[in-house]
Amino acid sequence: MQTATQSAPAKRHKFRTGISFGDGIDIDSLATQAKSAPEAFARRAAELIKTGDLRLGKLQSLPSLQRALMPIEVKTVQPVGGQTQAIMASAFPLLTGMLAVAELNEEYDKIPTIGQELVRDQETNKRVTTTASVFAMDVDEEKVSEGQDFPEIGASEEEFQIRSLRSGRKLTVTQEMIDENDVAGIVDRINALAYIANTRVEEQTLDRICDHHGSATSPTEPYVLRPNGSGTSLYSTTANTPGTRAPSGTRINSNALVDNTDLDAARARLTTMLDSLGKRILIPMSETIVLVPDALIGTLMSILNSELVPGVENEVANWGPRGMWRPRPLSSPKLDDISTTTWYMGNFKRQFKRMWNLQFEYVTLSGPGTQEFLNRRIGFQARIAWSVEVGATDYNQVVQCLSATTAP
């Protein structure tokens, strides 16, 4: 289960083919122009797929489609070695790939995730990205006398490293499946690809947000926090750890989520966080998320929906509907795989970046005339690949709360 407020959901990354088609004239009929204007045919197919008029599941006969389109070559522009290159390719795997991408994205949108709500997504072309957090350096001078120069501020940079993690999956469709027109079976396999990719990225994102490995009792890689490239535990009860901007630490022991006092403790810890000048920072409650495993969502919603303080007559609850603090509740059962009792509060997007070295990419090939078809009679192959990693760009925006004293 995930819980969200009325705020607009963050955009999610989608699959893409990495292939574009050469210039062609506009046409009205996909079928009649396939041979005379193959590039325009591909453009028209893309338009029909985008509007939903053309879908893999709506095809009447895959064998007929293969026989009609396999001999037709289409000029495409594909990424090769970091550059684009014009390549002639059969219309059948190209169209089938475009249809598969549409199925992937449609299924992808059906799978609920919260990772995109907790990070700032950004693209990079580097395997290791170094982000610099720039802090204003003021001077301790309140008054500037008439005729005196105004003091100039400086800036210091603290670098945080975010690495990459490459992954992907491959799908094989035999010529027998095409001959038997097993469209439903092919769609099921494509949907499985979408589920696997979505789930892998979601689990990775939540694992890093929790710093499951780096802040464990025995810390180990991967660390979500890498100041100057050095793996460092993000959550700690030690003062001035991971750094001086967290004078009371970033973890609260024995603060199980039971009632409003536990939220008070987390909020109080956030108010101790400092900027580079040693001044307290302000984390607006309107931008604050309370992140809990599914096991705690009932408790959290009970607290946030309670008008009055339990056991106190006519006292309005600060965390209730009429209270002054209204954070956004967010939950996922995947957090329960990490811990059913640990929860978090803070401005997550100010602290975490998700770097996409290679966004969701989808490529297709095979069919008659290819080596795979000769060897194993593979009629269609597809691959999705992605390279993504989450990193913390600071440590003073989110606190972790444990039910006892043992890290998850």
Residue pairs with C-beta under 8 A, 6 or more apart in sequence:
1 294
1 297
1 331
1 332
1 333
2 112
2 113
2 114
2 330
2 331
2 332
3 297
3 301
3 329
3 330
3 331
4 114
4 117
4 328
4 330
5 328
5 329
7 328
9 116
9 117
10 116
10 117
10 121
11 116
11 121
12 108
12 109
12 113
12 116
13 121
13 356
13 359
13 360
14 105
14 108
14 360
15 101
15 104
15 105
15 108
15 194
15 197
15 360
15 361
15 362
15 384
16 101
16 359
16 360
16 361
16 362
17 97
17 98
17 101
17 361
17 362
17 363
17 364
18 78
18 79
18 361
18 362
18 363
19 76
19 77
19 78
19 94
19 97
19 363
20 76
20 77
21 39
21 42
21 43
21 46
21 74
21 75
21 76
21 77
22 39
22 74
22 75
22 76
22 77
22 86
23 39
24 37
24 38
24 39
24 40
24 41
24 42
24 43
25 37
25 40
26 40
26 43
26 44
27 33
27 37
27 40
27 41
27 44
28 44
29 44
30 41
30 44
30 45
30 48
30 54
33 40
33 41
33 44
34 41
34 68
34 69
34 72
34 91
35 72
38 72
38 73
38 74
38 75
38 91
39 74
39 75
41 72
41 74
41 91
42 74
42 76
42 91
42 94
42 95
45 54
45 95
45 98
46 98
48 54
49 55
49 98
49 99
49 102
54 99
55 99
55 102
55 103
56 96
56 99
56 100
56 102
56 103
56 183
56 186
56 187
56 190
57 103
57 183
57 184
57 187
59 65
59 99
59 183
61 181
62 178
62 181
62 182
62 183
62 186
63 178
63 179
63 181
65 92
65 95
65 96
66 92
66 178
66 367
66 379
69 90
69 91
69 92
69 95
70 90
70 91
70 92
70 367
70 368
70 369
71 90
72 90
72 91
72 92
73 88
73 89
73 90
73 91
74 88
74 89
74 90
74 91
74 94
75 86
75 87
75 88
76 86
76 87
76 88
76 89
76 94
77 84
77 85
77 86
77 87
78 84
78 85
78 87
79 85
80 87
90 367
90 369
92 367
93 364
93 365
93 366
93 367
93 380
94 364
96 364
96 380
97 362
97 363
97 364
97 382
100 190
100 362
100 364
100 382
101 362
103 187
103 190
103 191
103 194
104 190
104 191
104 193
104 194
104 362
104 384
105 194
107 190
107 191
107 194
107 195
108 194
108 197
108 198
111 194
111 195
111 198
111 199
113 198
113 201
113 202
113 332
114 202
114 206
114 330
114 331
114 332
115 201
115 202
115 205
115 206
115 209
115 354
117 289
117 330
117 348
117 349
118 205
118 206
118 209
118 289
118 291
118 330
118 348
118 349
118 352
119 205
119 209
119 348
119 349
119 352
119 353
119 354
119 390
120 349
120 352
120 353
120 354
121 353
121 354
121 356
122 353
122 354
122 355
122 356
123 355
123 356
123 357
123 359
124 355
124 356
124 357
125 357
126 164
126 357
127 163
127 164
127 357
127 387
128 161
128 162
128 163
128 164
129 161
129 162
129 163
129 164
129 355
129 357
129 391
130 159
130 160
130 161
130 162
130 229
131 159
131 160
131 161
131 162
131 353
131 391
131 393
132 157
132 158
132 159
132 160
133 157
133 158
133 159
133 160
133 393
133 394
134 155
134 156
134 157
135 155
135 156
135 157
135 158
135 275
135 276
135 277
136 153
136 154
136 155
136 276
136 277
137 153
137 154
137 155
137 156
137 276
137 277
138 153
138 277
139 151
139 153
141 151
144 150
144 151
156 276
158 227
158 228
159 227
159 228
159 229
160 225
160 226
160 227
160 228
160 391
160 392
160 393
160 394
161 226
161 227
161 228
161 229
161 391
162 226
162 353
162 355
162 389
162 390
162 391
163 222
163 226
163 389
163 391
164 355
164 357
164 387
164 388
164 389
165 204
165 222
165 387
165 388
165 389
166 357
166 358
166 385
166 386
166 387
167 200
167 385
167 386
167 387
168 383
168 384
168 385
168 386
169 193
169 196
169 197
169 383
169 384
170 381
170 382
170 383
171 189
171 190
171 193
171 381
171 382
171 383
172 378
172 380
172 381
173 186
173 189
173 366
173 378
173 379
173 380
173 381
173 382
174 376
174 377
174 378
174 379
175 373
175 377
175 378
175 379
176 377
176 379
177 185
177 186
177 379
178 379
178 380
186 380
190 382
193 382
193 384
197 360
197 384
197 386
201 386
201 388
202 332
202 334
203 334
203 337
204 388
204 389
204 390
205 354
205 390
206 332
206 334
206 335
206 338
207 213
207 338
208 222
208 224
208 352
208 389
208 390
208 391
209 224
209 291
209 344
209 348
209 352
209 390
210 335
210 338
210 339
210 342
210 344
210 400
210 408
211 223
211 224
211 225
211 233
211 234
211 235
211 392
212 338
212 408
213 219
213 220
213 221
213 222
213 223
214 220
214 221
214 222
214 223
214 224
214 225
214 231
214 232
214 233
214 234
215 233
215 234
215 235
215 236
215 251
215 400
215 407
216 407
216 408
217 406
217 407
219 231
219 233
221 231
222 231
223 231
223 232
223 233
223 234
224 234
224 352
224 390
224 391
224 392
225 231
225 232
225 233
225 234
225 242
225 391
225 392
225 395
226 232
226 391
226 392
227 242
227 243
232 242
233 241
233 242
234 242
234 250
234 392
234 395
235 250
235 251
235 399
235 400
235 407
236 242
236 246
236 249
236 250
236 251
237 249
237 251
237 252
237 253
238 249
239 247
239 248
239 249
240 246
240 247
240 249
241 249
241 250
242 250
242 395
243 395
244 274
244 278
245 273
245 274
245 275
245 276
245 394
245 395
245 396
246 272
246 273
246 274
246 395
246 396
247 272
247 273
247 274
248 269
248 272
249 269
250 269
250 395
250 396
250 398
250 399
250 400
251 399
251 400
251 401
251 402
251 407
252 265
252 266
252 269
252 399
252 400
252 401
252 402
253 402
253 404
253 405
254 402
254 403
254 404
254 405
255 262
255 265
255 266
255 401
255 402
255 403
256 262
256 341
256 401
256 402
256 403
256 404
257 263
257 292
257 296
257 299
257 300
257 303
257 341
257 343
257 401
257 403
258 299
259 303
259 310
260 303
260 306
260 309
260 317
260 318
260 319
262 401
263 290
263 303
263 319
263 325
263 327
263 345
264 318
265 401
266 290
266 345
266 399
266 401
267 325
267 345
269 399
270 283
270 288
270 345
270 346
270 399
271 280
272 280
273 280
273 281
273 283
273 396
273 397
274 280
274 281
274 396
275 281
275 396
281 396
283 346
283 347
283 350
283 397
284 347
285 324
285 325
285 326
285 327
286 326
287 347
287 349
287 350
288 327
288 328
288 345
288 346
288 347
289 327
289 328
289 329
289 330
289 344
289 345
289 346
289 347
289 348
290 300
290 327
290 328
290 329
290 330
290 343
290 344
290 345
291 330
291 331
291 335
291 343
291 344
291 345
291 348
292 299
292 300
292 329
292 330
292 331
292 335
292 343
292 344
293 331
293 332
293 333
293 335
293 336
293 338
293 339
293 340
293 341
293 342
293 343
294 331
294 332
294 333
294 335
294 336
295 336
295 340
295 341
296 331
296 340
296 341
296 343
297 329
297 331
300 329
300 331
300 343
301 329
303 317
303 319
303 320
304 319
304 320
304 321
304 326
304 327
304 329
305 320
305 321
306 317
306 319
306 320
307 316
307 317
307 320
307 321
307 322
308 314
308 315
308 316
308 317
308 320
309 315
309 316
309 317
316 322
316 323
317 323
318 324
318 325
319 325
319 326
319 327
327 345
338 408
339 408
341 402
341 403
341 404
342 400
342 401
342 402
342 403
342 408
343 400
343 401
344 398
344 399
344 400
344 401
345 398
345 399
345 401
346 397
346 398
346 399
347 397
347 398
348 397
348 398
350 394
350 397
351 392
351 393
351 394
351 395
351 396
351 397
351 398
352 390
352 391
352 392
352 393
353 390
353 391
353 392
353 393
354 388
354 389
354 390
355 388
355 389
355 390
355 391
356 386
356 387
356 388
357 387
357 388
357 389
358 385
358 386
358 387
358 388
359 386
360 384
360 385
360 386
361 384
361 385
361 386
362 382
362 383
362 384
363 382
363 383
363 385
364 380
364 381
364 382
364 383
365 372
365 381
366 372
366 373
366 378
366 379
366 380
366 381
367 373
367 379
367 380
370 378
372 378
372 381
373 379
402 408
